[in-house]
């Protein structure tokens, strides 16, 4: 019984690692698409800063694919960097280049 539980945990860990790695790669590719001026206009850190953070996240995510224990924890920390980019920086960048608002007028509390 415990062997089955252990193998199920290994599969779930591998899937979570893979999802995190895909998100990290997506974030890095997305960050490379924007010009450095867009980062400054959005009031975010520089393109170089985010490129380095996300490249390290991709590297650590790759190393931690399917791993458990401490290595998995390192992969989780790497995912946090990509998650911050995707949740905070990317929407601001998209809004600066006109892809975030959907053509609507945006106020401080949303579209109007």
N, C-alpha and C positions, 0 to 999 in steps of 0.2 A: 504494500500500500504506500509506504513512504517513498519507494522508488518512483512510483507514478506521480506523486505529488512533486517530487524533486524535478522530474523531467517536465512537468507542466510549468513549474516555476522557471525552468531554463528557457522554455519556449516563449513565455510571456516576457521574460527579461530580454531575449533576443529581439522580439518584435518591438518592444519599447525602445531598445537601442537603435534599431533600424529606423523607426519613425523619427526619433530625435536626430539621427544623422541626416536624414532627408531634409528635415527642417533647417538644419545648420547649413547644408549645401545650398538650399533655396535662398536662405538669408544672405549668404555670401554672394551668390550670383546676382541677386537683386541689388545689393549694396554697390556692386561694381557698375551697375547700369546708370547710376546718377552722377552728374558732374559735381565736383567739389563745391561749386558755388551754391548748389541747391541745399547742401548740408548747412552752409552758413546762413542762407536765407530762412531756413526752417528753424534756426536757433538750436541746432543739435551739434554734437561734437564733429570733428572733421571726418572727411571720407577716409583719410589714412587711419585714423583711430578705429573706425568701425571695420575697415578692411582687415586690420591686424587682429582685432578681437574675434571677428568671425572666421578668419583663417585659422587661428589657434583653436577655435571651437570645432571646426571641421576636422582638424588634425586629432584633437582629443576624442572627438566623437568616433572617428575611424578606429582609433586604438581601442576604444571601449566597446566596439561592436560585439555583442554577445557575451561580454564579460560579466563577472559578478564581483561583489565585495567592493574593495577600494577603487578598482579600475572603473566599475559601474558608477561610483560616486563622482569620479572625475568627469565622466561623460555627462552626468547630470548637471554638474557645475557648468560645463561647456554649453549645455542646452539652455541654461539660464541667459547667457549672453545673446544667443540667437533669439530667444523668446522676447527679451527686452527690445532688440532691434525690430522684430516683427510686430510687437504690440505698440511701441511708442515711436520709434524713429521712422519706420516705413510709412505709416499713415501721414506723418508730417511731410515727408518727402513727396509723397504722391499728391498731397494737397498743393504743394508748391509748384508742381509741374502740371496741375490741372486735371489729374486723374482720380482725385479722391472725393470730389464733391458731387460728381454726377451732373454738372451743369446747373446746380441749384445755388441759390444765395445761402451763404453760411453765416449764421450769427453765433454768439457765444454759447448758445444752448442747442444748436443744431440748425437744420435747414428752415428757411422761411419763404 
